[in-house]
Amino acid sequence: MAAYCRVSTDQLEQLSSYEAQVEYYTNYISNHPDYVLAGIYADEGISGTNTKKREQFNKMIVDCLDRKIDMIITKSISRFARNTLDCLNYVRQLKDLGIGVIFEKENINTLDGKGEVLLSILSSLAQDESRSISENSTWGIRRRFEQGKVALNHTKFLGYDKDEDGNLIINEKQAKIVKRIFTDYLNGKGPNRIARELEAEGVPNWNGKTKWYEGSIRNMLKNEKYKGDALLQKTYTVDYLTKKRVANTGQIPRYYVEDNHPAIIDKDMWEAVQLEMERKKSFAEKHGFRRVDYGMDDNPFASKVICGDCGGAYGRKVWNSNDDRFRRRVWRCNKRYVKKGEKGCDNTHINDEVLYQIFMNVFNTILENKDYFTQKWREKLSSENLLEKYKAKQFIEIITKGEPITEFDANLFFALVEKMTVLKEGMVIVTLLDGTEIECVIDK
């Protein structure tokens, strides 16, 4: 005979109950003349609404399948399972193996003729009890949300720790990484590029590992908690048995708490990032990009080159040759080749090297006309548009410190340029992030 014990919380008084159960069943089985102790299986501090995370319970079932156990004794149905379906499935599975379960409190032996009928009724009651507990818990959580009382998880939250009172406090070392991510994004780098650069530099994430994901960077950039606020009830539980949670898109109330904890990112910068994300999304939709996220230094023009004829996107192609001297990378309208019978875009292609040179010429031209551009951007420092104001400040800083360049600088390119539009007339229009357009003639 084996015994199964479980307590539902990790509170001290429940742990005492847990220890008492283990001791009781060890003595009970060992001192009974008809039983041989097959083991005590005990799960500590785990919810009973499903059996997926109950390691000892699952181990006990495996031992039953291996015929190491003939009978199981447990305190009650609610200790064994609060989920009717799980309970009945396991009891029937064990019964088919000739293994019974004795529930002491209810005085049920599942191998008896009436056992399963009573078990079905009592399991339903136990499930209803679990539902009631879940509803009461949910009600309490929402009441705390309504009162602005917030309990935030910080374990997977880069930039914060908790003090002795459970309040969020800034982790200064991690906060530097958070600030870098927000700054890099406003400096023109996409989440994929940021993630790859952090990995390349061995920068640790919240878990101490140096693996970074594009999706994680995007979520950080959208997280209002970095500006000190907290949006509560972003998700909710739809099934108290499976604990399945889904995004809250209006099904239940959400609560927004301002200045809940110390901010790592100031509110203006956070808002500027949201505006930049919207701008990139609109840009991608307008020109048919799946997304706008710029590559590494070997391909900085991804999502940047636009066809001036059809408005579509240019893509990079490699023209191969047995002779490396004639192998080259070119950019060509993605709508050039279409389905048979349809007319494709006939705009010209442009060499990779030409785009590099065009940007260098544009940047040096800006420096040559530094006074004009500085005055132009200073006028935007009073703009009510936070993104426009941030870009103006950034541009002024770049040209104030800038020196003429003879080699392509990807960071400068990302920080300044929105797109490069290729025209049939042998021209490229370089559009800066503030809307300024600079025409460049392609050297033949």
N, C-alpha and C positions, 0 to 999 in steps of 0.2 A: 504494500500500500504506500502511496505517496500523498503528500499534503501540499495544497497550494494556498499561500497567504499573500495578501496584498493590502496596502493602505493607499488612500487616494491623495494624500498630501505629504509634504515634508515637514509639517509642523511637529514640534517636540512631543506633544501628547500622542500624536498619531504614530510616531516612530516607536514610542513606548508600547503601543498596541501591537505594532508590527513585531517587535522583539518578543512580546508575550505570546503572540500567535505561533511563532517559530518554536519557542520553548514548549508550549502546550502540545503541539502536534508531534514533536519529537518524543516527548514522554508518553503521549497517548498511544502512538503506534508501537513504540518499543516495548511498552508494558502490556500490550494486548496479546493474549496467547495465540490468536488466530492470524495475526498480521506479522509480516516481516517488513521493516522499513526500507522502502525503495528510494527515499529521498524527500527532502523538504525543498520546495520550489517557492521562492519568495521574491515578489517585485515590490520595490520600495518607492513611494512617492510618485506613482504614475497613474494617470487618469484611466478609469475603467470603461470609458465609452467605446473603445475599440481595442483590438488585441494586437495591432500592428507593432507597437513599440514595447510590448511586454516581453522582454527577453526570456525571463525564467518561465513564463507561461508557454512560450513557443518551444523552449527547450523541453518542457514537460511533454508537450504533444509529440515531439520527435521521439522521445523515449518511449512513449506509448506505442507509436508506430513500429518501433524496434522491439516491441514486446518486453520491455523492461519493467512495465507497470501493469498490475491487474486491477487496481482500484484507486480512486482519487477521493480524498476527503477535503472539504473546504468549509469555511465558516458559514457562507450564505451565497445566494444567487448573485447579490450585488457585489460580492468579493470576486466571484468567478467571471461575471460579465454583466454589464448593464445594457448591452445591445442584444435584443431578443434574437435577431438573426444569427449573430455570432454564437451566442449561447447554445441555441438549438442545433446549429450546424455541427459544433464541436461535440455536443452530447450525443448526437446521432452517429457521428463519425466514430466516437469511442465505443458506443453501444454495438456497432457493427463489428468491432474488434473484440467484443465481449468484455469491455472495460466499463465499469460503472462509476458514477460520481455521486458521492454522498454530500448533501447540503444539510449541515447540522441544524441550523436555525429553523429551516422549513421542514425538517424531518423527512427529506425526500431521498430515495435511492433510485437513480434513473434506470436501474435494471428491473425495478418493480413494474407491474402492469400499469398502474395508475401514475407512475412517475412523470411521464412526458406530458400528460394532460395538465397536471398541477404545475409542472415546470413552465409550460407555455403561458399559463395565467400569471404566475409569479414573475416570470421574466418580463412580461408586458408591464407589470406594475413597477419593476425596477427601472425599465426604460423610461417610463413616464416620470419617475423620480429624477432621473438624470436630465430629462428635458426641463423639468421645473428648476433644477439647480442651474442649468445653463441659462435659462431665461432670467433668473434672479441675478446671476453674475453679469449678464449683458445689461440689465437695467441699471445695476450699480455703476458699471463702467460709463454708460451714457450719462448718468446723473453727474458723475465727476467731470465728464467732458463739458456738460452744460455750465458747470460752475468754474470752468477754466483750470481745473486741476489736471495736470499732465504728467504721465509717467512714460518716459521715452526710453527705448532700448538703445544703448550706446555701444554694444559689443561689435556691431558691424557698421559703425557710424564713424567714419574717419574724421578726426579733428576734435573729438570730445571724450572725456572721461566722466565719472561720477564721484562726487564727494561723499563724506560719511552720511549726509542727510539725503542722499539720492538725487541731488541736483546736478545738472549738467555743468561741467567746467571745461574750459578750453585746454586741449592738449597742444601746447605751443609748437612742439616739433611737427606734429601732424597738421596743425593749422597752416604751417608754411606750405605744405604740399597742396592743401585745399586752395589757398590763395593763388598759388602758381597755376593750378588748373583753370580757375576762373579768368586769370589774367591772360593765359595762353589762348583761351577761347576768344576773348575779346581782341586779341592780337592776330586773329585770323586763322588760328589752327583749329582743325576739326577734332572731334573726340577720338577718332581712330589714330590720327597723328599723335595726339597727346598721350594716348595709351602706349603707343609704340615707343615714344621717346622716354617715358617713365620706365618702361621695361628695359630699354637699352642702357639706361643709367643705373639700373638696379635699385630704384626708389621703392621702399616697402609700402605695401597697402595696409589696411586696417588689421589684417591677420599676420603681418610681418613678412608675407611673401611678396615677391616682385612681379607677380603675374597681374596684368591689368587688362580690363575688358572695355571695349568701346561702349557697350550698354551701361556699364557701371559709371563711366565718365558722364554720359548723358543724364543719368539719374541724379548724379551729384549736382550737375548744373541746374537741374530743375527743382532741387530740394530746398524748400523755403526755410528749413531749419538752420541753414547756414547764415541766414540774415537775422536769426534770433526769434523767428516766429514758429508756430506749429499748427499745421492743418491736421485735425484729428478725424478719425474714422474714414481714412482713405480706402480701407477694405472692411469687409464684414463677413461673419460666418453665416453660410447659407444652410449648413447641415450640422447640427450639434453632435451627431454621431460620428461622421467622417471628419469633422473639423475643417471641411473645405471652406476656403475663403476666396472671395472674388472682389474685383474692383468696385468701389461704391461710385456709381455714376448718377446718383440721385435717388436711389431706392430708399435710403435712410438719411437722416440729417447729418451734415458734416459741420465741424466746429473749428473756427479759426482763432487762435490765441496769439496776439501780438506781443512782442518783447517778452517772450516766455523764458529766455535764457540768453547768455552772452552771445553776441554775433561774431562770426569770423569774417564774413563778407558784409560790407556796408550796403544798405538798402538800395542806394543809387546804382551801385555796381551790379547787384543782383538783378535789378530791373533791366539794366542795359543788356545783360546776358539773355534775359527772356526775349527782349526785342530783337536781338541778334539771331536767336534761334528761329523766331518767326520770319525774319527777313530771309534767312537761308532757305527756309521751307518754301516761301513764296517764290524765291529765285529758282529753286529746283523744279517746282510745279510749272512755272512759266516756260522754262527751256527744256523740259522733258527729262531732267536728271532724276534717277531713282532717289538720290539724296545728294546733298552738298557736303562732302567731307574730303578734304584735300590730302593728297598723298605725301610721301616723303620726298627728300631732295631730288631723287632720281626721276620723279614725275610730278612736279609742282603745279602743272597746268591742268590736272584732272579737275573737272567741274568748273573750269575757268574760261575755256575757249568757246565762243558762240559764233554761229553762222549769221552773218549780216544779211543774207539773202532770204533764208526761210525761218530764221529765229531758233533753229534747233541747236543741238549740242555738237561740238566737234569731238572726235575721238582720236586717240593716238594709234597709229599703225606703224608696223616695221616693214620697210621694203628691203627684202633680203637679196643677197648677191653672193656668188662664190668668191668674189673679190671684196674684202672688207672695206676697201676704199669707197665702194659704191653702196654699201649697206647704210641705211639712214632711217631715222624716225621722222615721220611726218604727221601732221594733224589734218584730218579730213572730215567733212560734214557726215554725220552718221546717216543722213537721209540721201546720200549720194546713190546708193544701190538699194532699190526697192523691189517689190514684186514685179514679175514679168508683165509687161503691158502698161506699167505705170511709169511716169516720168520722175526721175530722181533729181535731187538738187545738184546743180552743176557749178556750185561755187568752187573756188580754187582751193588747193591744199596749201599748207604752209609748213616749212621745215622747223623742227625742234629748235635748232640753233638760232633761227630768226627770232623766235619768241623770247629766248634768253636775251638776245641783243636789244630787242625792242624795250624790254623792261629796264635794262641798264641805261639806255638812252633817255627813257622817261624820267627815271629817278635823278639822273644828272641834270636834266633840264629843270626839274623842280628846284634843285639846289641852286642852279644858276639864277632862278627867279624867286629866291627865298623870301624876299621882302613882300612880294605880291601874294604868295601863298600863305605866308604867316599872317598877314592882315586879313586875308579871306577867311582863314580858319578861326582867327580870334573873334570874328563877328559871330561865330556859331557857339562860342563858349557860354553865351547867355540863352541858348536855345532851351525850350521846355522839353524837347525830345532828349532823353537821357543818353540814348545811343549816339545820336548826332553830336552831343556835347562831349561824350567820351572819345569819339573818333577825332574830333577837332583837337582835343587836348593831346591825344596820342600822336597825331600828325605833326603838330607844332614841336613836340619833343623829338620826334624822329629827324626833322629837317634842321632843328637847332643843333643837334649833336652830329648830324650826318656829314660824311665826307664823300666825294665822288668815288664811284666804284668802277672797277675794271673786270670784276667777276660777279656772276649772278649770286644774289643773296636771297635764299628762300624765305627767311624770316621777314625781311623787308617787303618782299613780294606779297606774302600773306597779309601783312599788316596794312598794306596800302591799296591793293588792287581787288576790285570786285569781279571784273571780267575783261576779256580781250575779244573784241568783235572783229571778225575777218570779213572784209569787203571785197567784192569782185574787182574793184578799181585799183587793186594793188595797195590797199591801205589796211591798217589795223587801228581801231579806236580802243584805247585803253581807258576804262572807266574806273576811277578810284572809288573807294567805299563811301566818300561823301557826295558822290554824284558827278564830280569833275570829270570831263572827257578830254583826252589828249589824243590828237590824230597823229599817226605815224605812217610814213611812206615806207613800203617794203622795198629794200634795195634789190634790184634785179641782178 
